[in-house]
Amino acid sequence: MIPLFDLQRAWRPGLLTLCAVITVTACRTASPRSGVAPNGAAVAAADSAGKPAPSEMPAIEPLATFDTAWAIIERTHWDTAYNGVNWTALRDSLRPRAAAARTQGELRRVLMQMVGSLNQSHFSIIPQEISDVATGGAQSSSAARDAQVGLTVRWIDDEVVVTAVDSGSAADRAGVRSGWILRAVEQDSIAYIVRGLPEDMDPRRVALTAFSLSENALRGAVGSTVNATFIDEAGAVQTRAMQREALRGQLVKFGNLPPQLSRLDWERREVEGKTIGVISFNIWMPVLVREFDLAMDSLRNSDGIIIDVRGNFGGVGGMSMGIAGHFVDTVIPVGLMKTRAQEIKFAINPRRVNTANQRVTPFAGPVAIVVDELSISTTEIFAGGMQSLSRARIIGSQTAGQALPAVAERLPNGDILYHAIANFLSPSGASIEGDGVFPDERITLSRDALRNGRDPALEAALTWAANAPPPGAVTGPRITP
């Protein structure tokens, strides 16, 4: 995540952010394609009895806000053709609507239309009531929505399916199991809403929408109760009342962006007489750098390493260079960021010292990276770069294709304009935006596997890591220190 207190300070390597992190809770109050990141308006109305919802408050400096947002994109978008949009004509057509906006909600809809016209990821409007939570300002309802029930879902075969249940969590105690279908939360049918999306919508966006709706519906205040309806493995309807609990991990904030929960886990697996280290983490935040380093110290003598970044929505892009340095023993780009003014190589920094300040060499054994359609942004930069360098085998499903470097900037009305400032290319020159990263071994998730307690993608990665020959030398355009 990047604070944009000053645009010039933000234009340097390592500053990549992720729109999906912000829009993950957007789906109840805006179209999935709208480009806005609500999470607060409708909920705030319910939480603040007798007070108007934030979106119904009078519009604040509508023309100054519109002009500022338009000008920021006009001067920072890396493509002077604005992805085929006549940016001046768009301003002329939308500006009168902005001037006529009476409420914050009306103004936001105009801004949403403007940024949505680019049809690119990492462009959105974050309402002030959400961004204030991250910056210590006025509290919004999202401040009281930091608890969950301990289950993870994915969109599988047109259903929201439970893919994991945290041991000892509220969901676990309620008897919820992997492979169950999440049919409804309270009275809302999530699958019904998702099935109403346009038929030609990218399946990866559909999957993100389903995940977002489910996460938002299940989340709430610590100690509150949520009622969910499931279909179990036998096809029977199961209704469970679960008390929400504080989420596992460390809550961190970065600049103007909403707070994010970060966590990292690692373990050793014995496979066919080989020791395979498995590291999983959910977001690229600096607070996890030392945890990753400590995990690598413990797993350095493993026969192979698996990095599981399924559902990792991205974060600080510069971390991709340092993490890759654990596995590459030469200074070489993991990718290339292209702004309007310059090209910046994301150079891998080989890790030659451990956390005890002892001399080490980067891990030279086989590396597998497990991804899915919710692996986004910095995760795609890392996976795509390692794949392009032939340093890792990518296993799972095609990633989201949302990999644009972006920053967050405060607008006169208090909202945040989250906007991309560059394109990003893999070391081979391929654009990750749009297509994403294609796995070397495609593994799809099924209810049958989940019901049987299996994780096909992780199993495939473990088998490959235990049998893979030593990797060859990394090749590519070296960088002279």
Secondary structure as the mmCIF struct_conf table of DSSP 4:
data_model
#
loop_
_struct_conf.conf_type_id
_struct_conf.id
_struct_conf.beg_label_comp_id
_struct_conf.beg_label_asym_id
_struct_conf.beg_label_seq_id
_struct_conf.end_label_comp_id
_struct_conf.end_label_asym_id
_struct_conf.end_label_seq_id
STRN STRN1 PRO A 3 PRO A 3
BEND BEND1 PHE A 5 ASP A 6
HELX_RH_AL_P HELX_RH_AL_P1 LEU A 7 ALA A 10
BEND BEND2 ARG A 12 ARG A 12
TURN_TY1_P TURN_TY1_P1 PRO A 13 GLY A 14
HELX_RH_AL_P HELX_RH_AL_P2 CYS A 19 THR A 23
TURN_TY1_P TURN_TY1_P2 VAL A 24 THR A 25
TURN_TY1_P TURN_TY1_P3 CYS A 27 THR A 29
BEND BEND3 ALA A 30 ALA A 30
TURN_TY1_P TURN_TY1_P4 PRO A 32 ARG A 33
BEND BEND4 SER A 34 SER A 34
STRN STRN2 VAL A 36 VAL A 36
BEND BEND5 ASN A 39 GLY A 40
HELX_RH_AL_P HELX_RH_AL_P3 ALA A 41 ASP A 47
BEND BEND6 SER A 48 SER A 48
TURN_TY1_P TURN_TY1_P5 ALA A 49 GLY A 50
BEND BEND7 LYS A 51 LYS A 51
HELX_RH_3T_P HELX_RH_3T_P1 PRO A 54 GLU A 56
BEND BEND8 MET A 57 MET A 57
STRN STRN3 PRO A 58 PRO A 58
HELX_LH_PP_P HELX_LH_PP_P1 ALA A 59 ALA A 59
BEND BEND9 ILE A 60 GLU A 61
HELX_RH_AL_P HELX_RH_AL_P4 PRO A 62 THR A 76
BEND BEND10 TRP A 78 TRP A 78
TURN_TY1_P TURN_TY1_P6 THR A 80 ALA A 81
HELX_RH_3T_P HELX_RH_3T_P2 TYR A 82 GLY A 84
HELX_RH_AL_P HELX_RH_AL_P5 TRP A 87 ALA A 100
STRN STRN4 THR A 103 THR A 103
HELX_RH_AL_P HELX_RH_AL_P6 GLN A 104 GLY A 116
TURN_TY1_P TURN_TY1_P7 SER A 117 LEU A 118
BEND BEND11 SER A 121 HIS A 122
STRN STRN5 SER A 124 ILE A 126
HELX_RH_AL_P HELX_RH_AL_P7 GLN A 128 THR A 135
TURN_TY1_P TURN_TY1_P8 GLY A 136 GLY A 136
BEND BEND12 ALA A 138 ALA A 138
HELX_RH_3T_P HELX_RH_3T_P3 SER A 141 ALA A 144
STRN STRN6 ALA A 147 GLN A 148
BEND BEND13 GLY A 150 GLY A 150
STRN STRN7 LEU A 151 ILE A 156
TURN_TY1_P TURN_TY1_P9 ASP A 157 ASP A 158
STRN STRN8 GLU A 159 VAL A 165
TURN_TY1_P TURN_TY1_P10 SER A 167 GLY A 168
BEND BEND14 SER A 169 SER A 169
HELX_RH_AL_P HELX_RH_AL_P8 ALA A 170 ARG A 173
TURN_TY1_P TURN_TY1_P11 ALA A 174 GLY A 175
TURN_TY1_P TURN_TY1_P12 SER A 178 GLY A 179
STRN STRN9 ILE A 181 VAL A 185
TURN_TY1_P TURN_TY1_P13 GLU A 186 GLN A 187
STRN STRN10 ASP A 188 ASP A 188
HELX_RH_AL_P HELX_RH_AL_P9 ILE A 190 ARG A 195
TURN_TY1_P TURN_TY1_P14 GLY A 196 GLY A 196
BEND BEND15 LEU A 197 LEU A 197
TURN_TY1_P TURN_TY1_P15 GLU A 199 ASP A 200
BEND BEND16 MET A 201 MET A 201
HELX_RH_AL_P HELX_RH_AL_P10 PRO A 203 LEU A 218
STRN STRN11 GLY A 220 GLY A 220
BEND BEND17 ALA A 221 ALA A 221
TURN_TY1_P TURN_TY1_P16 VAL A 222 GLY A 223
STRN STRN12 THR A 225 ILE A 231
TURN_TY1_P TURN_TY1_P17 GLU A 233 ALA A 234
BEND BEND18 GLY A 235 GLY A 235
STRN STRN13 VAL A 237 GLN A 243
STRN STRN14 GLU A 245 ALA A 246
HELX_LH_PP_P HELX_LH_PP_P2 LEU A 247 LEU A 247
BEND BEND19 ARG A 248 GLY A 249
STRN STRN15 GLN A 250 VAL A 252
TURN_TY1_P TURN_TY1_P18 GLY A 255 ASN A 256
BEND BEND20 LEU A 257 LEU A 257
HELX_LH_PP_P HELX_LH_PP_P3 PRO A 258 PRO A 259
STRN STRN16 GLN A 260 SER A 262
STRN STRN17 LEU A 264 VAL A 271
TURN_TY1_P TURN_TY1_P19 GLU A 272 GLY A 273
STRN STRN18 LYS A 274 PHE A 281
BEND BEND21 ASN A 282 ASN A 282
STRN STRN19 TRP A 284 TRP A 284
HELX_RH_3T_P HELX_RH_3T_P4 PRO A 286 LEU A 288
HELX_RH_AL_P HELX_RH_AL_P11 VAL A 289 LEU A 299
TURN_TY1_P TURN_TY1_P20 ARG A 300 ASN A 301
BEND BEND22 SER A 302 ASP A 303
STRN STRN20 GLY A 304 ASP A 308
TURN_TY1_P TURN_TY1_P21 ARG A 310 GLY A 311
STRN STRN21 GLY A 315 GLY A 315
TURN_TY1_P TURN_TY1_P22 GLY A 317 GLY A 318
HELX_RH_AL_P HELX_RH_AL_P12 MET A 319 ALA A 324
TURN_TY1_P TURN_TY1_P23 GLY A 325 PHE A 327
BEND BEND23 THR A 330 THR A 330
STRN STRN22 PRO A 333 LYS A 338
BEND BEND24 ARG A 340 ALA A 341
STRN STRN23 GLU A 343 ALA A 347
STRN STRN24 VAL A 353 VAL A 353
TURN_TY1_P TURN_TY1_P24 THR A 355 ALA A 356
BEND BEND25 ASN A 357 ASN A 357
STRN STRN25 ARG A 359 ARG A 359
BEND BEND26 GLY A 365 GLY A 365
STRN STRN26 VAL A 367 VAL A 371
TURN_TY1_P TURN_TY1_P25 GLU A 373 LEU A 374
TURN_TY1_P TURN_TY1_P26 SER A 377 SER A 377
HELX_RH_AL_P HELX_RH_AL_P13 THR A 378 SER A 388
TURN_TY1_P TURN_TY1_P27 LEU A 389 SER A 390
STRN STRN27 ARG A 393 GLY A 396
BEND BEND27 SER A 397 SER A 397
STRN STRN28 ALA A 406 ARG A 410
TURN_TY1_P TURN_TY1_P28 PRO A 412 ASN A 413
BEND BEND28 GLY A 414 GLY A 414
STRN STRN29 ILE A 416 ALA A 420
STRN STRN30 ASN A 423 LEU A 425
TURN_TY1_P TURN_TY1_P29 PRO A 427 SER A 428
BEND BEND29 GLY A 429 GLY A 429
STRN STRN31 SER A 431 SER A 431
TURN_TY1_P TURN_TY1_P30 GLU A 433 ASP A 435
BEND BEND30 ASP A 440 ASP A 440
STRN STRN32 GLU A 441 ARG A 442
HELX_RH_AL_P HELX_RH_AL_P14 ARG A 447 ARG A 451
TURN_TY1_P TURN_TY1_P31 ASN A 452 GLY A 453
HELX_RH_AL_P HELX_RH_AL_P15 PRO A 456 ASN A 467
HELX_LH_PP_P HELX_LH_PP_P4 ALA A 468 PRO A 471
BEND BEND31 GLY A 476 GLY A 476
#
